[in-house]
Amino acid sequence: MLYLDIDGVLLLEKDRDVSHDIIKRRASHVAWLANSLNMPIIVSSQRRISDDIMILLGSLDLIDLLYGHRDHWRTPLKVDDMDDDLSVRGQEIRQHLRVVGARRHLIIDDTPVLAGQTHLDIDPALGIAFDDRARGLALMNKAA
């Protein structure tokens, strides 16, 4: 499973137009990782609750890479036994992994997750970049 944050990874504060080439380039890095690792995308971003998330993913050519199960294409909106001292995002991902019965994962995010989770930490000032492809592969090789 490839868990994808949107803000700070694909969309930056300075971005104005979602159709801009730089945003599409960032999305192409995510698609490359998903295809190279043979991992479906799960939306872990807070944007997973927005009405236009599918339009956004479609405009970035990522919709066909989403996890196919209609109920599990995104992390849960509510976590059982939430621990306020731990990363909310990490707990959402942990619960999703448990529900779908997966272990192998890569989290692409600009915020901390839980210890032991395979996390490709992205600089929110830059978003995902070409060099992050190699870093993502190296993380997965190390986790294997």
DSSP file (Angstrom, degrees, kcal/mol; ACC not computed):
  #  RESIDUE AA STRUCTURE BP1 BP2  ACC     N-H-->O    O-->H-N    N-H-->O    O-->H-N    TCO  KAPPA ALPHA  PHI   PSI    X-CA   Y-CA   Z-CA
    1    1 A M              0   0    0      0, 0.0   105,-2.4     0, 0.0     2,-0.7   0.000 360.0 360.0 360.0 134.6    0.0    0.0    0.0
    2    2 A L  E     -ab  41 106A   0     38,-2.9    40,-2.8   103,-0.2     2,-0.5  -0.924 360.0-154.6-110.6 107.1    1.2    3.5   -0.9
    3    3 A Y  E     -ab  42 107A   0    103,-2.5   105,-3.4    -2,-0.7     2,-0.5  -0.725  13.2-159.2 -88.6 123.3   -0.3    6.0    1.5
    4    4 A L  E     -ab  43 108A   0     38,-2.9    40,-2.2    -2,-0.5    41,-1.2  -0.901  14.6-165.5-116.0 121.1   -0.4    9.4   -0.1
    5    5 A D        -     0   0    0    103,-2.3     5,-0.1    -2,-0.5     3,-0.1  -0.664   7.8-162.7 -86.5 155.0   -0.7   12.8    1.6
    6    6 A I    >>> +     0   0    0     -2,-0.3     4,-2.7     3,-0.2     5,-2.1   0.836  65.8  68.0-106.4 -57.6   -1.7   15.6   -0.8
    7    7 A D  B 345S+f   11   0B   0      1,-0.3   103,-0.3     2,-0.2     5,-0.2  -0.519 115.4  13.0 -72.3 127.1   -0.9   19.0    0.9
    8    8 A G  T 345S+     0   0    0      3,-3.5   119,-0.4    -2,-0.3    -1,-0.3   0.276 131.1  54.6  90.4 -10.2    2.9   19.4    1.2
    9    9 A V  T <45S+     0   0    0     -3,-1.5   119,-2.3     2,-0.3    -2,-0.2   0.708 129.3   2.0-114.5 -59.7    3.5   16.5   -1.2
   10   10 A L  T  <5S+     0   0    0     -4,-2.7     2,-0.5     1,-0.3    -3,-0.2   0.833 133.5  42.4 -96.3 -45.5    1.6   17.2   -4.4
   11   11 A L  B   <S-f    7   0B   0     -5,-2.1    -3,-3.5    15,-0.1    -2,-0.3  -0.908  70.2-166.0-110.1 127.8    0.1   20.6   -3.6
   12   12 A L    >   -     0   0    0     -2,-0.5     3,-1.5    -5,-0.2   113,-0.1  -0.710  35.6-108.6-107.5 161.3    2.1   23.3   -1.9
   13   13 A E  T 3  S+     0   0    0    111,-0.3    -1,-0.1     1,-0.3   112,-0.1   0.851 119.3  54.1 -55.3 -35.6    0.9   26.5   -0.3
   14   14 A K  T 3  S+     0   0    0    111,-0.1    -1,-0.3     2,-0.0     2,-0.2   0.638  85.5 104.6 -76.7 -14.2    2.4   28.6   -3.1
   15   15 A D    <   +     0   0    0     -3,-1.5     3,-0.1     1,-0.2    -4,-0.0  -0.474  38.8 171.4 -72.7 136.3    0.5   26.6   -5.8
   16   16 A R        +     0   0    0      1,-0.3     2,-0.5    -2,-0.2    -1,-0.2   0.728  62.8  46.1-111.1 -35.7   -2.4   28.3   -7.3
   17   17 A D    >   -     0   0    0      1,-0.1     3,-1.9     2,-0.0    -1,-0.3  -0.951  59.9-155.8-123.3 117.2   -3.5   26.2  -10.3
   18   18 A V  T 3  S+     0   0    0     -2,-0.5    -1,-0.1     1,-0.3    -3,-0.0   0.732  95.8  60.3 -63.5 -22.8   -3.9   22.4   -9.9
   19   19 A S  T 3  S+     0   0    0      4,-0.1    -1,-0.3     5,-0.0     5,-0.1   0.477  77.7 125.8 -84.1  -0.2   -3.4   22.0  -13.7
   20   20 A H    X>  -     0   0    0     -3,-1.9     4,-1.8     1,-0.1     3,-0.6  -0.272  70.0-122.2 -61.1 143.3    0.0   23.5  -13.5
   21   21 A D  H 3> S+     0   0    0      1,-0.2     4,-2.4     2,-0.2     5,-0.2   0.821 108.4  58.4 -57.5 -36.9    2.9   21.4  -14.9
   22   22 A I  H 3> S+     0   0    0      2,-0.2     4,-2.2     1,-0.2    -1,-0.2   0.877 106.5  48.5 -65.5 -36.2    4.9   21.2  -11.7
   23   23 A I  H <> S+     0   0    0     -3,-0.6     4,-2.4    -6,-0.2    -1,-0.2   0.907 111.6  49.4 -69.1 -41.3    2.0   19.7   -9.8
   24   24 A K  H  X S+     0   0    0     -4,-1.8     4,-1.9     2,-0.2    -2,-0.2   0.868 109.2  53.1 -64.7 -35.0    1.5   17.1  -12.6
   25   25 A R  H  X S+     0   0    0     -4,-2.4     4,-1.4     2,-0.2    -2,-0.2   0.925 108.1  50.0 -65.0 -43.7    5.2   16.4  -12.4
   26   26 A R  H  X S+     0   0    0     -4,-2.2     4,-1.5     1,-0.2     3,-0.5   0.922 110.2  50.8 -59.6 -43.2    4.9   15.8   -8.7
   27   27 A A  H  X S+     0   0    0     -4,-2.4     4,-2.6     1,-0.2    -1,-0.2   0.852 104.0  58.5 -63.2 -33.9    2.0   13.4   -9.3
   28   28 A S  H  X S+     0   0    0     -4,-1.9     4,-2.3     1,-0.2    -1,-0.2   0.832 102.1  54.4 -66.2 -30.5    4.1   11.6  -11.9
   29   29 A H  H  X S+     0   0    0     -4,-1.4     4,-2.1    -3,-0.5    -1,-0.2   0.901 109.5  47.3 -67.4 -40.3    6.7   10.8   -9.2
   30   30 A V  H  X S+     0   0    0     -4,-1.5     4,-2.7     2,-0.2    -2,-0.2   0.935 112.5  49.1 -64.4 -46.2    3.9    9.3   -7.1
   31   31 A A  H  X S+     0   0    0     -4,-2.6     4,-2.7     1,-0.2     5,-0.2   0.901 109.3  52.9 -60.9 -41.3    2.6    7.3  -10.0
   32   32 A W  H  X S+     0   0    0     -4,-2.3     4,-2.9     2,-0.2    -1,-0.2   0.923 111.2  45.9 -60.3 -45.0    6.1    6.1  -10.8
   33   33 A L  H  X S+     0   0    0     -4,-2.1     4,-2.5     2,-0.2    -2,-0.2   0.927 112.2  50.6 -64.1 -44.6    6.6    4.8   -7.3
   34   34 A A  H  X>S+     0   0    0     -4,-2.7     5,-2.5     1,-0.2     4,-0.6   0.924 116.5  41.3 -59.5 -44.8    3.2    3.1   -7.2
   35   35 A N  H  <5S+     0   0    0     -4,-2.7     3,-0.4     3,-0.2    -2,-0.2   0.911 115.2  49.7 -70.2 -42.9    3.9    1.3  -10.5
   36   36 A S  H  <5S+     0   0    0     -4,-2.9    -2,-0.2    -5,-0.2    -1,-0.2   0.859 119.1  38.1 -65.3 -35.9    7.6    0.5   -9.6
   37   37 A L  H  <5S-     0   0    0     -4,-2.5    -1,-0.2    -5,-0.2    -2,-0.2   0.483 105.7-127.4 -92.7  -4.3    6.6   -0.9   -6.2
   38   38 A N  T  <5 +     0   0    0     -4,-0.6    -3,-0.2    -3,-0.4    -4,-0.1   0.941  61.4 142.5  54.6  50.1    3.4   -2.5   -7.5
   39   39 A M      < -     0   0    0     -5,-2.5    -1,-0.2    -6,-0.2    -2,-0.1  -0.976  49.3-130.5-123.9 131.7    1.4   -0.8   -4.8
   40   40 A P        -     0   0    0      0, 0.0   -38,-2.9     0, 0.0     2,-0.4  -0.470  31.6-109.8 -74.4 154.0   -2.0    0.7   -5.0
   41   41 A I  E     -ac   2  66A   0     24,-3.0    26,-2.4   -40,-0.2     2,-0.4  -0.688  27.7-168.1 -87.0 135.5   -2.5    4.3   -3.7
   42   42 A I  E     -a    3   0A   0    -40,-2.8   -38,-2.9    -2,-0.4     2,-0.7  -0.991  24.0-127.8-117.7 130.2   -4.5    4.9   -0.5
   43   43 A V  E     +ad   4  74A   0     30,-2.5    32,-2.1    -2,-0.4   -38,-0.2  -0.699  36.2 164.7 -82.2 116.6   -5.4    8.5    0.2
   44   44 A S        +     0   0    0    -40,-2.2   -39,-0.2    -2,-0.7    -1,-0.2   0.412  39.4 113.2-108.2  -2.1   -4.3    9.3    3.7
   45   45 A S  S >  S-     0   0    0    -41,-1.2     3,-2.1     1,-0.1     4,-0.1  -0.278  80.3-117.5 -68.3 152.1   -4.6   13.1    3.3
   46   46 A Q  G >  S+     0   0    0      1,-0.3     3,-1.6     2,-0.1     4,-0.1   0.785 112.7  74.3 -57.9 -25.9   -7.1   15.2    5.2
   47   47 A R  G >   +     0   0    0      1,-0.3     3,-1.9     2,-0.2    -1,-0.3   0.586  68.5  90.6 -64.8  -8.8   -8.4   16.0    1.7
   48   48 A R  G <  S+     0   0    0     -3,-2.1    -1,-0.3     1,-0.3    -2,-0.1   0.698  84.8  53.6 -62.1 -16.9   -9.9   12.4    1.6
   49   49 A I  G <  S+     0   0    0     -3,-1.6    -1,-0.3    -4,-0.1    -2,-0.2   0.519  86.4 105.7 -94.5  -5.6  -13.1   13.9    3.0
   50   50 A S  S X  S-     0   0    0     -3,-1.9     3,-1.2    -4,-0.1     4,-0.2  -0.445  73.3-129.9 -78.6 149.6  -13.5   16.6    0.4
   51   51 A D  T 3  S+     0   0    0      1,-0.2     3,-0.3    -2,-0.1     4,-0.2   0.751 105.2  50.7 -66.6 -25.2  -16.2   16.2   -2.3
   52   52 A D  T 3> S+     0   0    0      1,-0.2     4,-2.5     2,-0.1    -1,-0.2   0.234  73.1 107.8-101.4  14.7  -13.7   17.0   -5.1
   53   53 A I  H <> S+     0   0    0     -3,-1.2     4,-2.8     1,-0.2     5,-0.2   0.892  81.2  49.6 -61.3 -39.8  -10.9   14.5   -4.2
   54   54 A M  H  > S+     0   0    0     -3,-0.3     4,-2.2    -4,-0.2    -1,-0.2   0.868 110.1  51.1 -68.9 -34.4  -11.8   12.2   -7.1
   55   55 A I  H  > S+     0   0    0      2,-0.2     4,-2.4    -4,-0.2    -2,-0.2   0.930 111.8  47.9 -64.8 -44.7  -11.8   15.1   -9.5
   56   56 A L  H  X S+     0   0    0     -4,-2.5     4,-1.1     2,-0.2    -2,-0.2   0.948 113.5  46.1 -61.0 -49.8   -8.3   16.2   -8.2
   57   57 A L  H  <>S+     0   0    0     -4,-2.8     5,-2.9     1,-0.2     6,-0.9   0.869 112.9  51.3 -63.1 -36.1   -6.9   12.7   -8.5
   58   58 A G  H ><5S+     0   0    0     -4,-2.2     3,-1.5     1,-0.2    -1,-0.2   0.902 106.9  52.4 -65.5 -41.7   -8.4   12.3  -12.0
   59   59 A S  H 3<5S+     0   0    0     -4,-2.4    -1,-0.2     1,-0.3    -2,-0.2   0.737 111.8  47.6 -67.8 -20.8   -6.8   15.6  -13.1
   60   60 A L  T 3<5S-     0   0    0     -4,-1.1    -1,-0.3    -3,-0.2    -2,-0.2   0.256 113.7-117.5-102.3  10.8   -3.4   14.3  -11.9
   61   61 A D  T < 5S+     0   0    0     -3,-1.5    -3,-0.2    -5,-0.1    -2,-0.1   0.838  85.8 111.2  57.5  37.4   -3.8   10.9  -13.6
   62   62 A L    > < +     0   0    0     -5,-2.9     3,-1.6    -6,-0.1     4,-0.3   0.527  44.2  89.1-111.6 -11.4   -3.7    9.1  -10.2
   63   63 A I  G >  S+     0   0    0     -6,-0.9     3,-1.3     1,-0.3    -5,-0.1   0.840  83.9  56.0 -62.3 -35.4   -7.3    7.8  -10.0
   64   64 A D  G 3  S+     0   0    0      1,-0.2    -1,-0.3    -7,-0.2    -2,-0.1   0.635 102.8  58.1 -72.1 -11.7   -6.6    4.5  -11.8
   65   65 A L  G <  S+     0   0    0     -3,-1.6   -24,-3.0   -25,-0.1    -1,-0.2   0.454  81.1 115.5 -95.7  -2.2   -3.8    3.7   -9.3
   66   66 A L  B <  S-c   41   0A   0     -3,-1.3   -24,-0.2    -4,-0.3     2,-0.1  -0.319  83.9 -89.5 -66.1 149.7   -6.2    3.9   -6.3
   67   67 A Y        -     0   0    0    -26,-2.4    -1,-0.1     6,-0.2     5,-0.1  -0.411  40.1-133.8 -57.3 131.4   -6.8    0.8   -4.3
   68   68 A G  S    S+     0   0    0     -2,-0.1     2,-0.4    -3,-0.1    -1,-0.1   0.666  73.9 101.1 -72.5 -20.5   -9.8   -0.9   -5.9
   69   69 A H    >   -     0   0    0      1,-0.2     3,-1.4     3,-0.1     4,-0.3  -0.532  69.8-140.0 -71.8 125.3  -11.9   -1.8   -3.0
   70   70 A R  T 3  S+     0   0    0     -2,-0.4     3,-0.2     1,-0.3    -1,-0.2   0.713  97.9  43.2 -62.1 -23.3  -14.7    0.9   -2.8
   71   71 A D  T 3  S+     0   0    0      1,-0.1    -1,-0.3     2,-0.1     3,-0.2   0.573 115.6  46.1 -96.6  -9.9  -14.6    1.1    1.0
   72   72 A H    <   +     0   0    0     -3,-1.4    -2,-0.2     1,-0.1    -1,-0.1   0.103  69.1 107.0-125.1  24.4  -10.8    1.2    1.5
   73   73 A W  S    S+     0   0    0     -4,-0.3   -30,-2.5    -3,-0.2     2,-0.3   0.582  89.2  36.2 -76.9  -9.1   -9.4    3.6   -1.1
   74   74 A R  B    S-d   43   0A   0    -32,-0.3   -30,-0.2    -3,-0.2     3,-0.1  -0.933  96.5 -93.4-137.5 161.3   -8.7    6.0    1.8
   75   75 A T        -     0   0    0    -32,-2.1    18,-0.1    -2,-0.3    17,-0.1  -0.336  60.6 -79.8 -70.1 159.0   -7.7    5.7    5.5
   76   76 A P        -     0   0    0      0, 0.0    -1,-0.1     0, 0.0     3,-0.1  -0.209  25.5-141.9 -63.3 150.5  -10.5    5.6    8.0
   77   77 A L  S    S+     0   0    0      1,-0.2     2,-0.4    -3,-0.1    -2,-0.1   0.626  91.1  39.9 -85.1 -14.9  -12.2    8.8    9.1
   78   78 A K  S    S-     0   0    0     14,-0.1     2,-0.5     2,-0.0    -1,-0.2  -1.000  74.9-149.8-137.0 133.5  -12.4    7.5   12.7
   79   79 A V    >   -     0   0    0     -2,-0.4     3,-0.7    -3,-0.1     2,-0.2  -0.881  19.0-124.3-106.5 132.6   -9.7    5.5   14.6
   80   80 A D  T 3  S+     0   0    0     -2,-0.5    15,-0.0     1,-0.2    -2,-0.0  -0.536  92.1   1.7 -69.5 135.8  -10.5    3.0   17.3
   81   81 A D  T 3  S-     0   0    0     -2,-0.2    -1,-0.2     1,-0.2     2,-0.1   0.921  86.9-155.1  53.5  53.9   -8.8    3.8   20.6
   82   82 A M    <   -     0   0    0     -3,-0.7     2,-0.7     1,-0.1    -1,-0.2  -0.369   4.6-147.5 -61.2 132.6   -7.1    7.0   19.4
   83   83 A D    >   -     0   0    0      1,-0.1     3,-1.9     4,-0.1     8,-0.1  -0.924   1.1-156.4-103.7 112.3   -3.9    7.8   21.4
   84   84 A D  T 3  S+     0   0    0     -2,-0.7    -1,-0.1     1,-0.3     4,-0.1   0.641  90.1  61.4 -65.6 -14.4   -3.6   11.6   21.6
   85   85 A D  T 3  S+     0   0    0      2,-0.1    -1,-0.3     3,-0.0     2,-0.3   0.490  98.2  68.6 -90.1  -3.4    0.2   11.3   22.1
   86   86 A L  S <  S-     0   0    0     -3,-1.9     2,-0.2     1,-0.1    28,-0.1  -0.738 100.4 -78.2-113.9 162.3    0.8    9.6   18.8
   87   87 A S     >  -     0   0    0     -2,-0.3     4,-2.1    26,-0.2     5,-0.2  -0.383  32.6-150.9 -58.0 123.1    0.6   10.7   15.2
   88   88 A V  H  > S+     0   0    0      2,-0.2     4,-2.4     1,-0.2     5,-0.2   0.938  98.2  50.6 -61.2 -46.8   -3.1   10.8   14.1
   89   89 A R  H  > S+     0   0    0      1,-0.2     4,-2.4    23,-0.2    -1,-0.2   0.923 109.6  50.6 -58.0 -46.2   -2.0   10.1   10.5
   90   90 A G  H  > S+     0   0    0     22,-0.3     4,-2.6     1,-0.2    -1,-0.2   0.882 110.4  49.4 -60.5 -39.4    0.1    7.1   11.6
   91   91 A Q  H  X S+     0   0    0     -4,-2.1     4,-2.3     2,-0.2    -1,-0.2   0.878 109.3  51.8 -68.7 -37.8   -2.8    5.7   13.6
   92   92 A E  H  X S+     0   0    0     -4,-2.4     4,-2.2     2,-0.2    -2,-0.2   0.919 112.7  46.1 -62.3 -42.9   -5.2    6.0   10.7
   93   93 A I  H  X S+     0   0    0     -4,-2.4     4,-2.9     2,-0.2     5,-0.2   0.918 110.2  53.0 -67.0 -43.6   -2.7    4.2    8.5
   94   94 A R  H  X S+     0   0    0     -4,-2.6     4,-1.9     1,-0.2    -1,-0.2   0.913 111.1  47.0 -57.8 -43.1   -2.0    1.5   11.1
   95   95 A Q  H  X S+     0   0    0     -4,-2.3     4,-2.5     2,-0.2    -1,-0.2   0.912 111.7  50.7 -66.1 -41.6   -5.8    0.8   11.4
   96   96 A H  H  X S+     0   0    0     -4,-2.2     4,-2.5     1,-0.2     5,-0.3   0.933 109.1  50.8 -61.8 -45.8   -6.1    0.7    7.6
   97   97 A L  H  X>S+     0   0    0     -4,-2.9     5,-1.9     1,-0.2     4,-1.0   0.902 111.8  48.6 -57.8 -41.8   -3.3   -1.8    7.3
   98   98 A R  H  <5S+     0   0    0     -4,-1.9     3,-0.3    -5,-0.2    -1,-0.2   0.923 111.5  48.8 -63.8 -45.6   -5.0   -3.9    9.9
   99   99 A V  H  <5S+     0   0    0     -4,-2.5    -2,-0.2     1,-0.2    -1,-0.2   0.899 117.6  39.1 -64.7 -42.2   -8.4   -3.8    8.2
  100  100 A V  H  <5S-     0   0    0     -4,-2.5    -1,-0.2    -5,-0.2    -2,-0.2   0.549 108.0-123.3 -87.9  -6.2   -7.1   -4.7    4.7
  101  101 A G  T  <5 +     0   0    0     -4,-1.0     2,-0.3    -3,-0.3    -3,-0.2   0.839  61.7 140.3  71.6  33.4   -4.6   -7.2    6.0
  102  102 A A      < +     0   0    0     -5,-1.9    -1,-0.2    -6,-0.2    -2,-0.1  -0.764  29.0 171.8-108.1 154.6   -1.5   -5.6    4.5
  103  103 A R        +     0   0    0     -2,-0.3     2,-0.3     1,-0.1    -1,-0.1   0.612  59.3  82.8-122.6 -44.5    1.9   -5.2    5.9
  104  104 A R        +     0   0    0     -7,-0.1     2,-0.3    40,-0.0    -1,-0.1  -0.498  62.6 146.3 -70.9 123.5    4.1   -3.9    3.0
  105  105 A H        -     0   0    0     -2,-0.3     2,-0.4    -3,-0.1  -103,-0.2  -0.994  39.1-155.3-156.7 157.5    3.6   -0.1    2.8
  106  106 A L  E     -b    2   0A   0   -105,-2.4  -103,-2.5    -2,-0.3     2,-0.6  -0.985  15.3-153.7-136.5 127.5    5.2    3.2    1.9
  107  107 A I  E     -be   3 119A   0     11,-3.0    13,-3.5    -2,-0.4     2,-0.7  -0.899   3.1-163.9-104.1 122.6    3.9    6.4    3.4
  108  108 A I  E     +be   4 120A   0   -105,-3.4  -103,-2.3    -2,-0.6     2,-0.3  -0.907  38.1 131.6-106.5 106.9    4.5    9.6    1.4
  109  109 A D  E     - e   0 121A   0     11,-1.6    13,-2.2    -2,-0.7  -101,-0.1  -0.985  58.7-140.4-155.6 155.5    3.9   12.5    3.7
  110  110 A D  S    S+     0   0    0   -103,-0.3    11,-0.1    -2,-0.3  -102,-0.0   0.312  86.9  68.1-102.2   6.1    5.4   15.7    5.0
  111  111 A T  S    S-     0   0    0      1,-0.1    11,-0.1    13,-0.0    -2,-0.0  -0.874  94.2 -87.5-123.0 157.7    4.3   15.1    8.6
  112  112 A P        -     0   0    0      0, 0.0   -22,-0.3     0, 0.0   -23,-0.2  -0.216  40.9-174.5 -63.1 151.2    5.5   12.5   11.2
  113  113 A V        -     0   0    0    -24,-0.1     2,-0.2     1,-0.1   -26,-0.2  -0.397  39.7 -55.1-122.7-156.3    3.9    9.0   11.3
  114  114 A L    >   -     0   0    0     -2,-0.2     3,-2.0     1,-0.1    -1,-0.1  -0.597  58.2 -96.3 -90.6 149.9    4.4    6.2   13.8
  115  115 A A  T 3  S+     0   0    0      1,-0.3    -1,-0.1    -2,-0.2     3,-0.1  -0.338 112.2  29.5 -56.3 140.0    7.8    4.5   14.6
  116  116 A G  T 3  S+     0   0    0      1,-0.3     2,-0.3    -3,-0.1    -1,-0.3   0.298  91.2 119.4  89.0 -10.5    8.2    1.4   12.5
  117  117 A Q  S <  S-     0   0    0     -3,-2.0     2,-0.9     1,-0.0    -1,-0.3  -0.690  73.5-114.9 -87.4 143.7    6.2    2.7    9.6
  118  118 A T        -     0   0    0     -2,-0.3   -11,-3.0   -13,-0.1     2,-0.5  -0.685  45.5-177.6 -82.3 107.9    8.0    3.0    6.2
  119  119 A H  E     -e  107   0A   0     -2,-0.9     2,-1.0   -13,-0.2   -11,-0.2  -0.932  29.4-160.3-122.6 118.3    7.9    6.8    5.7
  120  120 A L  E     -e  108   0A   0    -13,-3.5   -11,-1.6    -2,-0.5     2,-0.4  -0.832  28.2-148.3 -90.4  98.6    9.2    8.8    2.7
  121  121 A D  E     -e  109   0A   0     -2,-1.0     2,-0.4   -13,-0.2   -11,-0.2  -0.576  12.5-158.1 -77.5 122.5    9.5   12.2    4.5
  122  122 A I        -     0   0    0    -13,-2.2     6,-0.1    -2,-0.4    -1,-0.0  -0.826  19.9-121.5-106.4 138.1    8.8   15.0    2.0
  123  123 A D    >>  -     0   0    0     -2,-0.4     4,-3.0     4,-0.3     3,-1.6  -0.685  20.1-149.6 -74.7 115.9    9.9   18.6    2.4
  124  124 A P  T 34 S+     0   0    0      0, 0.0  -111,-0.3     0, 0.0    -1,-0.1   0.654  94.3  61.1 -66.9 -13.9    6.6   20.6    2.3
  125  125 A A  T 34 S+     0   0    0      1,-0.1  -111,-0.1  -113,-0.1  -113,-0.1   0.721 120.4  24.1 -79.8 -21.3    8.4   23.6    0.8
  126  126 A L  T <4 S-     0   0    0     -3,-1.6    -1,-0.1  -118,-0.2  -114,-0.1   0.693  93.7-148.8-112.9 -29.8    9.4   21.5   -2.3
  127  127 A G     <  -     0   0    0     -4,-3.0    -4,-0.3  -119,-0.4  -117,-0.2  -0.191  54.6 -26.5  75.9 179.4    6.9   18.7   -2.5
  128  128 A I  S    S-     0   0    0   -119,-2.3     2,-0.2    -6,-0.1   -99,-0.1  -0.423  73.8-172.1 -67.7 137.9    7.8   15.3   -3.9
  129  129 A A    >   -     0   0    0     -2,-0.1     3,-1.4  -100,-0.1     4,-0.5  -0.757  39.7 -93.1-129.0 171.9   10.7   15.5   -6.3
  130  130 A F  T >> S+     0   0    0      1,-0.3     3,-1.7    -2,-0.2     4,-0.6   0.878 121.4  57.2 -53.9 -43.8   12.6   13.2   -8.8
  131  131 A D  H 3> S+     0   0    0      1,-0.3     4,-1.6     2,-0.2     3,-0.3   0.740  93.1  69.9 -62.8 -23.0   15.2   12.3   -6.2
  132  132 A D  H <> S+     0   0    0     -3,-1.4     4,-2.6     1,-0.2    -1,-0.3   0.723  86.0  68.4 -69.4 -19.9   12.4   11.0   -3.9
  133  133 A R  H <> S+     0   0    0     -3,-1.7     4,-2.2    -4,-0.5    -1,-0.2   0.963 103.7  41.7 -59.9 -51.1   11.9    8.1   -6.3
  134  134 A A  H  X S+     0   0    0     -4,-0.6     4,-2.5    -3,-0.3    -2,-0.2   0.886 113.9  52.8 -65.1 -39.1   15.3    6.6   -5.4
  135  135 A R  H  X S+     0   0    0     -4,-1.6     4,-2.4     2,-0.2    -1,-0.2   0.909 109.0  50.2 -62.7 -41.0   14.7    7.4   -1.7
  136  136 A G  H  X S+     0   0    0     -4,-2.6     4,-2.0     2,-0.2    -2,-0.2   0.920 111.5  47.3 -63.1 -44.7   11.4    5.6   -1.8
  137  137 A L  H  X S+     0   0    0     -4,-2.2     4,-2.3     1,-0.2    -2,-0.2   0.909 111.7  51.1 -62.6 -41.9   12.9    2.5   -3.5
  138  138 A A  H  X S+     0   0    0     -4,-2.5     4,-2.4     1,-0.2    -2,-0.2   0.904 108.6  51.6 -64.1 -40.8   15.7    2.4   -1.0
  139  139 A L  H  X S+     0   0    0     -4,-2.4     4,-2.1     1,-0.2    -1,-0.2   0.912 111.3  47.3 -60.7 -42.2   13.3    2.6    1.9
  140  140 A M  H  X S+     0   0    0     -4,-2.0     4,-1.1     2,-0.2    -2,-0.2   0.869 111.4  50.5 -70.1 -35.4   11.3   -0.3    0.6
  141  141 A N  H  < S+     0   0    0     -4,-2.3    -1,-0.2     1,-0.2    -2,-0.2   0.889 112.0  48.2 -66.2 -38.5   14.5   -2.3    0.0
  142  142 A K  H  < S+     0   0    0     -4,-2.4    -2,-0.2     1,-0.2    -1,-0.2   0.866 111.4  50.4 -68.1 -36.8   15.6   -1.6    3.5
  143  143 A A  H  <        0   0    0     -4,-2.1    -1,-0.2     1,-0.2    -2,-0.2   0.709 360.0 360.0 -74.1 -20.5   12.1   -2.6    4.9
  144  144 A A     <        0   0    0     -4,-1.1    -1,-0.2    -5,-0.1    -2,-0.1   0.491 360.0 360.0 -71.7 360.0   12.1   -5.9    3.0
